[in-house]
């Protein structure tokens, strides 16, 4: 299928041929018929993306602050790699479309194959032939209440005349306008000014007119002011030609009850104009991308109310709403994102809003780049720009989606000549890699290392979205990319699978890979609950024979850091049990982040503290037998944000972990202290280490930044596969995972917990 993407680092816009997205639970797979270009928002994104790094920094000072914090904590190299990896991820353009349902994910009951629907959502309802959209961001196209002549249809339920796909493609933008109107809360007869008469402004004018308001339009374009008057505005003014304030006062002598800003400009002028023309105690709703430096004097004198409208309603930024199909109670959130979209389309069906006359251009998907060229150059007038997609027959129940799509695996065309065919390079000492999942960590840390390693062949990569798979394949030199992970598992040449998906899916992919008789590297954690762990153990043990044990490595990289290896060697001369203390200044993670979700991320103890349990096992050469944990009682943090943990090891050693989210980012992120036999060892943020024994101090330091052991970890993994011997015992991984579960239990029950106790209970 075809999709429009943009590289945020270079600003380049591409029309790419990629696999369709994978269908997920609570999502709907849709064959697009039309999509709408949100000219203001997308033009803003395009212009920022085309800027230099300095230009991007000036445009997004909020992100610069985050980079500076990371720079102070992590150093130049780590920060640079993270920023470049983030910038290099392709961005799908578009967020409003309409089409036909191809299939529905598990848990979806409100849609079925063949339904005509409208969709919304950035990165979901994009400019692509096929999209996969959360069910709560999909709505049915309603039947018309009026005919083509705008006359009422008697018993409209009996007609098969649905609103068109072109009209449905306006659902997201209509929802944005409707949410702004709701925040203004106008009543019949109110006088309302709309500043900015682009696509959103024209829709807002029509919605206000349908609400019985007297509407006044303000824009820099005479053409758009005239269009607003045609759409129902009682008056308007071209701001660059006449005195806006006086013209507005003639229309509303007492001032406007509310002002809705739909303009897109860095200037503070729209807000200043709004304050001048609003009545005392009036409302100003800022929906467009405008300057928001409040002129305090006039706001104080008039006691004005300012509200910044957020997209198209409650739920749009809530992962529970978008990804898990959890709707808000009707009585407490009457107008959610979905319900706003539905109502807007009903306003079209009733004839109160006409979006057809807002369409100025239509482009076939094959010519879509011309649309963006037109928008960026601005040489001709445009407003509503529609992208059209090839029409295909609606699937019947006897045809599977996979049959309809046909292509599931895409080959990468190699432009440069290779010295010898790949088939001749396939020797027994070559590790052939397949990758499932390719997020920021994979693309910023692991894949750059693998790409440079000798005797490692990157064969296939699978991600849920085709544009990411294509980008990763081209950047790192994979032979093919796909959205169907089974293509990777079924590839006979691949002998090592990298699983780098979200935490909740690790267990599933591990088990699938074990059944496919492939070696495994899985990013931490091994799994997120005891049921998953038991299933992994059962499947792993079933693969073990007298002559074979599958290689399974979990991404606990810190034990492979040169600082860890150096200190462990120094402590080999110490015969007594060690005492180890690790402080992790982890930093704050917003409560809505997926890491905190017990079903997706498993929480910070399971998802990150596991690293340091493994590290204590490495230094003590022993397994945990008992844990006790307490957390900071504060409503400002999650239960697993600030935790103190004590570990008792089988050989008598003890370990303590202080995991903190409430510290300052400028302090060292990770500090390891080891005591025993009169010796002391310290690792400071994996930049330097020291060993003190018998009055003598020895030090090592990495002058190039932090080294948490990722490169060495990959080298050890490749060597293990060639030797067919696990570098870390499976038992250690099991105990690390069990210990995280025991910590969670200790926190809940306020007592010490035996690690094996969790396995039995």
RALIN-V68242 format. One line per field, one symbol per residue. ss: DSSP state (2 for helix, 1 for strand, 0 for the rest). phi: phi as a letter, one per 40 degrees, with the letter a starting at -180 (. if undefined). psi: psi as a letter, one per 20 degrees, with the letter a starting at -180 (. if undefined). A space follows every 50 residues. Layout:
# RALIN-V68242
ss = ???
phi = ???
psi = ???
This chain:
# RALIN-V68242
ss = 01111110000011111000000000111111111110222222222220 00222222202222222222222202222222222222011100011111 11110000000000011111000000010111112221110010010000 01000222000100222200222222222222220000001111100022 22222222220001111110022222222200001111000002222222 20000111111000000022222222211111111100000000022222 22001111000001000022220000000000000122222222222220 00000222111111222222222222200000011111000000000000 22222000111000000000022220000011111100022222222222 22000111111100022222222222000111002222200000011110 00222222222222200011110000000222222222222220000000 01110022220222222222222000001111111000000002220000 00022222222222222222000111111110000000000011111110 00011111110000000001111111001111110001111110011111 10000000022222222222222000000222222222222222222220 00112222220
phi = .bacbbcccbgcbbbbbbcccccbdgbbcbccbaabccdccccccccccc ccdccccccbcccccccccccccbgcccccccccccccccbccgaaaaab ccabcdgcbcbadgccbbbahcgbcccacbbbbdccbbbccccccbcccg bdccfccccbccccccccccdcccccccccccccfcbdgcbbbbbgbcdc ccccdccccccgccbbbbacbcccccccccchccaaacccbbcccccccc cbdcgccabbcbcbacccddcccdcccccdgcbbbcbccbcbcccddccc ccfcbbbccbfbhdhcbbcccccbgcccddcbbdbcdccccdcccccccc gcbbcdcccbabbcdcbccccccccccgcbcaacbbbbbdcbccccccbc cccccgcbbbcccccccbcaddcccccccccbbbbbgaccccccbccdcc ccccgbbccabbbcbccccccccccbgccababbccccccccccbabcbb bcdccdddccccccccfbcbbbccccabacccccccdcccccccbcbabc cbbccccccccdccccccccccccccdcbbbbbbccgcbdcccccccccc bggccccbcddcccccccccfabcbabbbbbccaccbcdccbbbbbbbcd cgcbbbbbbbbccccccdcbbbbbbifgbbbbbbffbaaabbafgbbbbb abcbhcbcgcccdccccccccccfaccbcddccccdcdcccccdccccbf acbcccccccb
psi = rqqprpohghippqoqorqqqpprpjrpppoqgqqponggghhggghghi rrhgggghhmhhhhghggghghhirgggggggghgghipqppqqjprqbp phrqrpioiiqrpiqprqqrppifmrnqhpqopqhikqqqprqqiqahjk qqppmihiqjnqqrhghhijgghhhgghhgghhhlqrpiqpppooolbgg ghggghghghjkqoppqpriphghgghhhhjiqirrqohihroggghhhh hnhjrphqppojqnqiqighhggghhiqrpkrqpoohrnrqlopngghhg hilqpppopockrphhjohhggijkoqqphhimgnrgghggghghhhghi jhpoigiiohqppqhhjhhhghggghhkiqpqeooppqqppqqpqriipq ghhhhgpippqppohqqqhqqhhiinrhjpoppqpopmaggghhgghhgh hipqkppogqpprhphhggggggggjkqhrqrjohhhghiohhpjpppol aqhhiggghgghhghjlqqpppqqrgrjrhggghhggghghiipahippq popqlnhhiiqhgggghhhhihiphrqqpppppomhrppqhiqhhhohhg hirhghhhhhghghhhgghilrqqhqqpqqrpnpiiqrhjgopppppprh jiqqqqpoopijrphiqpgpppppqpkjqpqppnkkhrqqppplippqqq qoijbpnjjgghghggghhhhhilpphpqhhggghgghhhhhgghgghil rqppghhhhi.
